[in-house]
Amino acid sequence: MQFMNVYVRVLQQLGPERKLALTLVGANLALAGAQFAEPILFGRIIDVLAGAQAQNKTLSWAELMPLLGAWVGFGLFTIGAAVLVALHADRLSHRRRLAVMADYFEHVLHLPLGFHTSVHSGRLLKTMLDGASNMASVWLSFFRENCASFVALFVLLPLSLFVNWRLASLLIVLVVVFGLLTVFVLRRTEGLQGKVERYNADLAERASDALGNIAVIQSFTRVEAETSALRKVTAALLSAQIPVLSWWAMAAVATRASATLTLVSIFLLGTSLHLRGLASIGEIVTFMGFATMLIGRLEQVVGFVNWVLLILPKLQEFFEVLDTQPNVRDLPGASDAGRLTGRVVFDHVTFSYDGRRKAVQDASFEVETGQTVALVGATGSGKSTTLGLLHRIFDPQEGRITIDGMDIRDMTLLSLRRNIGVVFQEPMLFARSIEENLKVGKPDASEEEIQVALERAQATDFIAQQTDGVQTIVGERGRSLSGGERQRLSIARALLKDPPIMIFDEATSALDATTERQLQAALDAATRGRTTFVIAHRLSTVRNADRIIVFDQGRIIETGAFDELVARDGRFATLARAQFMAPEASAKDAAGVG
């Protein structure tokens, strides 16, 4: 069953602290043995007292002391061992919870952008928190209760056959029947709970999505609509949860009924055997103690199974994310590229997202060190995908990309990306200080280096207006700043990294015309001596590029300098006329009307 597979895998997460975990398992074995010994010793004491009474004999404390001492000793050992197990189990579970959470976080950060575009960030966060917390609870429950319960049920209970096989057989039969009932309920509810958890994930995703777009919701008066949609999800969640709760309520009732039937059955059978001389009073008392203890253990196990079933889909989702392998990773033998000079070659590169439609088809071009190359074309023509291949967001299915003559797949991802600075169309800032955002690419940057990067990005003026300067917290995704301010910080961040290769993906799209002109001059100076790639829709920003590459449906259809391409009167010339001549035509039309 999935239940056992997931449960075993949760326990396997204790691997890094295997020694302590095995020590706690050993302590639980001793604890279970001591708890099992108590009813046996108590039964022996009862037999000794009953035997002396039958013989009209008065016992001395000295005669009872060995049995009483052993009984008390096992009781005290049980208390002490339980305290020590609980104490170390608490510490172990909390350490591993934080470690597992950190491992998950690191793994998710390594997963490709394709994965993150298909999975909501709110769902990933919920999966991390729920998975790690629930695993910690499973570990605690295992060491505090369930390990000893499993030992008592599967090891010590069969050994009770040596005390009185008739009473032990009845007890074993009752436990087996009870176990089969639990398995039946588990099988009926396992699939149902998966549906419940999907609704839980939908609930978290919808709430996170709404909270992340408050401005849109309020502006478009969507408060009531979003609230209504959330309530529909909660209603569906509740209707899916009710059948599961009903099954486990029946299991709880069956547990209580089984407890009563077990005690009555043991007493009646024990009395019958005693009347026939096949069981002593002490053995009856011993098995009543066994039954009481095992009933408690069974109730713990059933409650635990019920709870694990409820969290099972969360744990499965956690492991599904952990099992997701990045399709871009370091190849065996990949080496550190060091500081590259920036000569880039695309050699018959082809890439497809889905294996059917090719996003980039047979792209071949060379860029010398220090050149500026612009990629232009309609939306979806393959520009961003091409540069995504350069810094290995994806790997091509055909062809290869080299930098300084080395295939980028033979470099470690860390060393490749250390040599490339990217300014994205969307700035993507952290909810941290301006300084922390700038230091993302160079944590050891000095104040002087930060200032130079800000000056080159035309960002010093607006930072001077901030209350705390570079220590100002910019809010979630930089929302306390304007679009242009966020983009200038993004550019300063890339410049501070000081890479030999720069990529600008519509970097000036959020700037006004005046700031764009200022920034363009600064970028020309900042990128001098670097290999620079520019994706642009506004062709005015690429007039001075050394070369322009025109894409259409994933293919390179034109390449050359600005004036050269205009003179060819091809696709680029058409785009240029649409952008540069439309205002002129509009002005003539207006003059004619006047």
Salt bridges, closest charged atoms under 4 A:
GLU17 OE1 - ARG95 NH2 2.71
GLU63 OE2 - LYS57 NZ 3.66
ASP90 OD1 - ARG144 NH2 2.56
ASP130 OD2 - LYS126 NZ 2.89
GLU197 OE2 - LYS126 NZ 3.18
ASP202 OD1 - ARG123 NH2 3.17
GLU205 OE1 - ARG123 NH2 2.84
ASP209 OD1 - HIS120 NE2 3.50
GLU226 OE1 - ARG206 NH1 3.65
GLU226 OE2 - ARG222 NH2 3.20
GLU299 OE2 - ARG256 NH2 2.69
GLU317 OE2 - ARG123 NH1 3.83
ASP323 OD1 - ARG9 NH2 2.68
ASP336 OD1 - ARG418 NH2 2.84
ASP347 OD1 - HIS348 NE2 3.86
ASP354 OD2 - ARG356 NH2 3.74
ASP362 OD1 - HIS348 ND1 2.79
GLU366 OE1 - ARG343 NH2 2.99
GLU368 OE1 - ARG343 NE 3.28
ASP395 OD2 - ARG392 NH2 2.72
ASP407 OD2 - ARG409 NH2 3.37
GLU435 OE2 - LYS439 NZ 3.62
GLU449 OE2 - LYS442 NZ 2.76
GLU476 OE1 - ARG479 NH1 3.92
ASP498 OD1 - ARG530 NH1 2.82
GLU506 OE2 - HIS537 ND1 3.17
GLU516 OE1 - ARG538 NH1 3.03
ASP552 OD1 - ARG571 NH1 3.17
GLU564 OE2 - ARG568 NH2 2.71
ASP569 OD1 - ARG577 NH1 2.74
GLU584 OE2 - LYS588 NZ 3.59
